[in-house]
Amino acid sequence: MIAVTFDFGQTLAELDLDFLAARLAEQGARLSPGRARDESAAAWAAYGAAKRQGLVAHDAWCTFMRTLLERSGVEPLDRAHALAEWLWTEQPAQNLWRKPIAGMFELVRELFAAKVPLGVVSNSEGKLSELCTELGLRACFGAFADSGVLGVEKPEPAIFEWTAARLGVPCTALIHVGDAWDADVVGAQRVGARAIWFDPQDDRPLPDGVVAAKDAAEVRRALERFGL
């Protein structure tokens, strides 16, 4: 039996930049969502570098957010660090990653209807289950590995092993879909799972068992290629 797991942020739902700007406005700060969109790649690169340096949870998240705010010219700029810290404290109650990515929720529901075992494996803040309930997606998942609850983050093997056990399959039966090379692709490879690299940021050569997909339609074709 094949089981499919998904990262959440930037795979099922993306950072809602309009919502981010509205939250910052509560603190008297101004951010251009359009400029933030243009600087997102640089912020994710900073996040990836932080993860490779061994930073986790708060430190990696705030590195991403601080970089995004600074490069986007948040006003006042000298409050970027403090604003990132405030957003981190607010994240469990008002998760910023809430804008569904086109076609991905629909794909999850199709797989659920087809009785494919599904799970979420996400580096998050401990309230992702509640967010998925709010977004109408929680019931689709038989395993929900939120690092903020489990205390272990991708790419550590333990978070994938925990999920596979809950889904009743070996890790080698997992197909993991995620956008972060270091957390998602490398993490899946470490336990012998296959991976679909979602919305890849470069054209690096892909090892066996890894397929790139830029949108929901390509994820569907990749799953078919893997025999689902």
C-alpha positions, 0 to 999 in steps of 0.5 A, spaced: 500 500 500 502 506 498 501 512 502 502 520 501 504 525 506 504 533 504 508 538 507 503 544 509 506 551 508 508 552 501 505 546 499 498 545 501 497 553 503 501 559 502 503 565 506 497 570 505 501 576 504 495 580 504 493 577 511 500 578 513 500 586 511 493 586 515 496 583 521 502 588 521 497 594 520 495 592 527 502 594 530 502 600 526 507 597 520 506 598 513 508 592 508 507 592 500 504 585 499 506 585 492 513 587 494 513 582 499 511 577 493 517 579 489 522 578 495 519 571 498 525 567 494 530 571 498 527 569 504 526 562 503 533 562 501 535 565 508 530 560 511 534 554 508 541 556 510 538 557 517 536 550 517 542 547 514 546 551 520 541 547 525 536 552 526 529 550 528 522 552 530 523 560 532 530 561 530 529 558 523 522 561 522 524 568 525 530 568 520 525 567 514 520 573 517 525 578 518 529 577 512 522 578 508 520 584 512 527 587 511 527 586 504 520 588 503 522 595 506 517 594 512 515 601 515 518 602 520 524 598 518 528 598 524 522 594 527 523 588 523 526 584 528 521 586 533 515 585 528 518 578 526 518 576 534 511 578 535 508 575 528 511 568 531 507 569 538 501 570 534 502 564 529 499 559 533 492 563 533 493 567 527 497 562 522 499 566 516 500 560 511 492 560 510 491 561 502 490 555 499 494 553 493 491 552 486 488 545 486 492 542 492 486 542 497 482 538 491 487 533 490 487 531 497 480 530 497 480 526 491 486 522 494 482 521 500 475 519 496 480 514 493 481 511 500 489 513 499 492 513 506 494 521 507 498 524 512 501 531 514 508 532 515 510 539 517 515 544 521 509 548 524 508 551 531 503 546 534 496 549 532 496 546 525 491 541 526 486 547 528 488 551 522 486 545 517 480 544 521 478 551 520 480 550 512 476 544 512 481 539 510 483 536 517 478 529 516 482 527 510 488 526 514 490 519 518 496 522 521 498 529 523 505 530 524 506 537 527 513 538 529 510 543 534 506 538 537 511 532 536 518 536 538 522 533 532 522 537 525 524 535 518 528 532 515 529 528 522 527 521 520 523 520 526 518 525 524 517 521 518 517 514 521 512 516 526 507 518 520 508 512 517 507 508 523 500 511 524 498 510 517 500 503 518 505 502 512 513 502 512 517 508 510 519 506 503 511 506 502 511 513 503 510 518 497 512 525 500 510 532 497 513 538 499 517 544 497 523 545 501 529 541 498 533 540 505 526 539 509 522 535 505 526 531 499 532 530 503 528 528 509 524 523 505 530 520 502 533 519 509 527 514 511 527 511 504 521 514 502 520 517 495 519 525 494 515 530 489 519 536 490 513 541 489 514 548 486 522 547 485 526 553 486 532 551 481 533 545 476 538 541 479 539 534 477 534 529 481 536 523 484 532 516 483 525 516 487 525 524 486 520 528 481 519 535 481 512 538 480 510 545 479 503 545 480 497 540 482 496 537 475 504 535 475 503 532 482 497 528 480 502 526 474 508 524 479 503 520 483 501 516 477 508 515 475 510 512 482 504 507 481 498 510 485 
